[in-house]
Amino acid sequence: MPASHHRRTSWCRLLFAAVAVAVLLGGCDLRRETAAPTPRSADAAEQARQRAAVESRDLFDLAHQSAVAAAEDLRPVLSRVGAHASAQLAQLGGVHVDPYATPTGAGPSATARDGGASAATPLALNPTAFVARLYESYRTTRGAAAAVTDGRLARLLDSISADRIIQAQRLAQLGAVKVPLLKTT
């Protein structure tokens, strides 16, 4: 019996040592090469959300830049537009930047191109152009709300579009600008 006990003890020690080595090596960074994950393609709801987020970000930037050069009476409205666009951007979950996309070297404007909005950095606009931009944002966001099948996102986009037309009307009143006629569809 002492010989078999000795064999069992050495076998157990060998097994224990093998398990210990396997555990230690398992934590190492030795892994087989794998391909980079392929980016997921966005569905229609995500594309609509992304476009609205990019538009909100651009309107925030535009309101901030326009407020600097605007007349004193327009600044509060432009600040409100910027604050609303910032809050809407947060509600939309921000602008998604694909970590696996190959960089284009174009900087932040590449994100705008991916989201479907204008690629140029927004410039400060006069009240007439700003009202037109808000109206266009209203139209595209309302169209996206009607087309999207996700009820929660549709309600959010619809409320954003309503806010955009209200902001356009407020700015138009102060800037003595005509608001385009609303088309009912």
C-alpha positions as CSV (number, residue, x, y, z in Angstrom):
1,M,0.0,0.0,0.0
2,P,2.7,2.5,0.6
3,A,3.8,2.3,-3.0
4,S,0.4,2.9,-4.5
5,H,-0.2,5.7,-2.0
6,H,3.1,7.3,-3.2
7,R,2.0,7.0,-6.8
8,R,-1.3,8.6,-6.1
9,T,0.3,11.4,-4.3
10,S,2.8,12.1,-7.1
11,W,0.0,11.9,-9.7
12,C,-2.1,14.3,-7.7
13,R,0.9,16.7,-7.4
14,L,1.4,16.5,-11.1
15,L,-2.2,17.1,-11.8
16,F,-2.3,20.1,-9.4
17,A,0.9,21.5,-11.0
18,A,-0.7,21.2,-14.5
19,V,-3.9,22.9,-13.4
20,A,-1.9,25.7,-11.8
21,V,0.2,26.3,-14.9
22,A,-3.0,26.2,-17.1
23,V,-4.6,28.8,-14.8
24,L,-1.6,31.1,-14.8
25,L,-1.1,30.9,-18.6
26,G,-4.8,31.4,-19.1
27,G,-4.5,34.9,-17.8
28,C,-1.7,35.7,-20.2
29,D,-2.3,37.7,-23.3
30,L,-1.4,34.9,-25.6
31,R,-4.3,34.5,-27.9
32,R,-4.7,33.4,-31.4
33,E,-5.1,36.1,-34.0
34,T,-8.7,37.0,-34.8
35,A,-10.0,39.4,-37.3
36,A,-11.4,42.7,-36.2
37,P,-15.1,42.6,-35.6
38,T,-17.2,43.8,-38.5
39,P,-19.3,46.8,-37.8
40,R,-23.0,46.2,-37.4
41,S,-25.2,47.7,-40.0
42,A,-27.8,50.1,-38.5
43,D,-31.4,49.5,-39.1
44,A,-33.9,52.2,-40.2
45,A,-34.7,53.3,-36.7
46,E,-31.0,53.7,-35.8
47,Q,-30.3,55.6,-38.9
48,A,-33.2,58.0,-38.1
49,R,-32.0,58.4,-34.6
50,Q,-28.4,59.0,-35.8
51,R,-29.6,61.7,-38.3
52,A,-31.7,63.4,-35.6
53,A,-28.7,63.3,-33.2
54,V,-26.3,64.8,-35.8
55,E,-28.9,67.5,-36.6
56,S,-29.3,68.3,-32.9
57,R,-25.6,68.6,-32.5
58,D,-25.3,70.8,-35.5
59,L,-28.1,73.0,-34.4
60,F,-26.5,73.4,-31.0
61,D,-23.2,74.5,-32.6
62,L,-25.0,76.8,-35.0
63,A,-27.1,78.4,-32.3
64,H,-23.9,79.0,-30.2
65,Q,-22.0,80.5,-33.1
66,S,-25.0,82.6,-34.3
67,A,-25.6,84.0,-30.8
68,V,-22.2,85.5,-30.7
69,A,-22.9,87.7,-33.8
70,A,-26.6,88.1,-33.3
71,A,-28.5,91.2,-32.2
72,E,-29.1,91.5,-28.4
73,D,-32.8,90.7,-28.6
74,L,-32.1,87.4,-30.6
75,R,-29.6,86.0,-28.2
76,P,-32.0,84.6,-25.6
77,V,-33.9,82.7,-28.3
78,L,-30.7,81.4,-29.9
79,S,-29.5,80.3,-26.5
80,R,-32.9,78.5,-25.9
81,V,-32.5,76.8,-29.3
82,G,-29.1,75.7,-28.3
83,A,-30.2,74.4,-24.9
84,H,-33.1,72.5,-26.5
85,A,-30.9,71.0,-29.1
86,S,-28.4,69.9,-26.4
87,A,-31.2,68.3,-24.3
88,Q,-32.6,66.6,-27.4
89,L,-29.1,65.3,-28.3
90,A,-28.9,63.8,-24.8
91,Q,-32.4,62.2,-25.2
92,L,-31.4,60.7,-28.5
93,G,-28.4,59.1,-26.9
94,G,-25.8,61.3,-28.6
95,V,-24.0,60.8,-31.9
96,H,-22.7,57.3,-32.4
97,V,-19.2,57.1,-33.6
98,D,-18.2,53.6,-35.0
99,P,-15.0,52.6,-33.2
100,Y,-14.2,50.1,-36.0
101,A,-14.7,52.5,-38.9
102,T,-11.6,53.5,-40.7
103,P,-10.7,57.1,-40.0
104,T,-11.0,59.4,-43.0
105,G,-8.8,62.2,-41.6
106,A,-11.7,64.6,-41.9
107,G,-12.2,64.9,-38.1
108,P,-15.6,65.5,-36.6
109,S,-17.2,66.4,-39.9
110,A,-16.8,62.7,-41.0
111,T,-19.4,61.9,-38.3
112,A,-21.8,64.4,-39.8
113,R,-21.4,62.9,-43.2
114,D,-22.0,59.4,-41.8
115,G,-25.2,60.7,-40.1
116,G,-26.6,62.3,-43.3
117,A,-26.3,65.9,-42.2
118,S,-24.1,68.6,-43.7
119,A,-20.4,67.8,-43.5
120,A,-19.4,71.5,-43.3
121,T,-18.8,73.0,-40.0
122,P,-21.9,75.2,-39.3
123,L,-21.3,78.9,-39.7
124,A,-23.2,81.6,-37.9
125,L,-26.4,82.4,-39.8
126,N,-28.6,85.4,-40.0
127,P,-32.1,85.1,-38.6
128,T,-33.7,84.3,-42.0
129,A,-31.2,81.5,-42.7
130,F,-31.5,80.2,-39.1
131,V,-35.3,80.1,-39.4
132,A,-35.0,78.2,-42.7
133,R,-32.6,75.8,-41.1
134,L,-34.9,75.2,-38.1
135,Y,-37.8,74.7,-40.6
136,E,-35.9,72.2,-42.6
137,S,-34.9,70.3,-39.4
138,Y,-38.6,70.3,-38.5
139,R,-39.5,68.8,-41.8
140,T,-36.9,66.1,-41.8
141,T,-37.4,65.1,-38.2
142,R,-41.2,65.0,-38.7
143,G,-40.7,62.8,-41.8
144,A,-38.5,60.5,-39.9
145,A,-41.0,60.3,-37.0
146,A,-43.7,59.2,-39.5
147,A,-41.5,56.6,-41.2
148,V,-40.0,54.9,-38.1
149,T,-41.7,51.8,-36.7
150,D,-40.3,52.1,-33.1
151,G,-43.1,53.9,-31.2
152,R,-40.9,55.4,-28.5
153,L,-38.4,56.8,-31.1
154,A,-41.3,58.1,-33.2
155,R,-42.8,60.0,-30.3
156,L,-39.4,61.5,-29.4
157,L,-38.7,62.6,-33.0
158,D,-42.3,64.0,-33.2
159,S,-41.7,66.1,-30.1
160,I,-38.4,67.3,-31.4
161,S,-39.9,68.3,-34.7
162,A,-42.7,70.2,-32.8
163,D,-40.1,72.0,-30.7
164,R,-38.1,73.0,-33.8
165,I,-41.1,74.7,-35.5
166,I,-41.9,76.5,-32.3
167,Q,-38.3,77.7,-32.0
168,A,-38.4,78.8,-35.6
169,Q,-41.6,80.8,-35.0
170,R,-40.2,82.5,-31.9
171,L,-37.0,83.4,-33.8
172,A,-39.0,84.6,-36.8
173,Q,-41.2,86.9,-34.6
174,L,-38.1,88.6,-33.1
175,G,-36.2,88.8,-36.3
176,A,-39.1,90.0,-38.4
177,V,-38.7,86.9,-40.7
178,K,-41.5,85.0,-42.4
179,V,-41.9,81.4,-41.4
180,P,-42.6,79.0,-44.4
181,L,-46.1,77.8,-44.5
182,L,-46.5,74.5,-42.8
183,K,-47.6,71.7,-45.1
184,T,-49.9,69.1,-43.6
185,T,-49.4,65.6,-44.9
